[in-house]
Amino acid sequence: MTLTEKILARAAGKSSVQAGDNIWVDADVLMTHDVCGPGTIGVFKREFGKTAKVWDRKKVVIIPDHYIFTADSLSNRNVDILRAFAQEQDLPYFYDVIDDPAGQWKFDATKGLLQKQYGSNYAGVCHTALPQKGHTRPGEILFGTDSHTCMAGAFNQFATGIGNTDAGFVMGTGKLLIKVPETMRFRIEGKLQPGVMAKDVILHCIGEIGFDGATYRAMQFDGPGVASLSMDDRMTIANMAIEAGGKNGIFEFDARTQEFVEGRTRLNGTKSSFEPVFADKEQKFVYETVIDLDKLEPTVACHPDPGQRKKAKEMGHIKLDRAYVGSCTGGKTSDFVEFARVLHGRKVTIDTFGVPATPEIVGDLQNTRWGNQTIWQILVDAGVRMTENAGCAACLGGPVDTFGRMNQPGLKCISATNRNFPGRMGHKESQVFLASPATVAASAIAGKITDPREYVSN
Ligand code: SF4
């Protein structure tokens, strides 16, 4: 069996499964956020009753992150609904924006969009926060009401996005009916070269198969090259399995996975036991390819979908209006480190926005020094508008006052985010070009799409 089949078989209490089987599986974690949480709660209450209790209060994780730092009252109301539900159900893992359980978050205009407007329990973007807070464990099943839930596949987990109806059902029963997906294998060899990042790996893979090339399939990343990829790298790659239509993305378990998961579960006091899965010798794949990291070049996915792959060095004719580094995919500490490495001592020439995915990442950037400067200060000195308000921000547009949102038609943005369908970051007539943080940095300096190796090699 493949990695995905092994996890699904175990969760179904079966000795084996194969692609196409329909099986009931037990969920280990159900995650929801402020966009889908209220709808999920509505389905749960309608189907199980107004006084029903969730199936396991320690397995429901609620992370408001999408439309947070906005004066839009309907968005604020969504977080209020989550807060009330968490209190009613006595949920231990609700990462509220504010510290006062009886309070309500209000936009503070004196702090504006750049200064921190959250309390001590706020966790930031759900997919990045889940592993940081110790909720991702090898061999487990994670369902989340968000398509990029597949990011947790980096941790040798079956993680997939589900709709509010399914999530309401899981909330009441802890179970879900799943069709076992076929598995596509991406065997990774070699080592990433300077100026090339994990984002280039996944943009390359999606370019190979198209933005629907993995529809309802598992994307399995294995092979000797995986060992050289950090957990952040693996998260970037697994995150974008859905951009090829994938049901899930999944990595093999190794010492790095173990170290990360054990460290995070210990730090947060979450469940620390887990049982990874290892692939059998005999595995059935519906597709196989080899990705040689040594040969990869900085890659861009052009408007209007993540499968429109081109090499950055061939895109110099595309002039840009803005640049953006952030999101679950591209707003991790390592993403900002590579962003800063290219920008160090240089200036951006277009509007450039930086949105760390979580408060912990804000802390990393503000506390890590290169010489006598922090990484945060290096980015600010380069002209990047860095916000402490970690969250989804303009990755999916959001209310009109969202930091970094593209509010005018015709704007072209190079972005370290993961999705570029029309209107994704705001105006439906704006365009988004997906790239690594290093390519975003080089392009922000030049004002046009630029291969970062021009700067890295210097
Ligand atoms: S950062 Fe973007 S892709 Fe990630 S969860 Fe938020 S909106 Fe979705």
Residues whose N, C-alpha, C, O or C-beta is under 5 A from the ligand:
A	BS01	SF4	V125 H148 S327 C328 C392 C395 L396
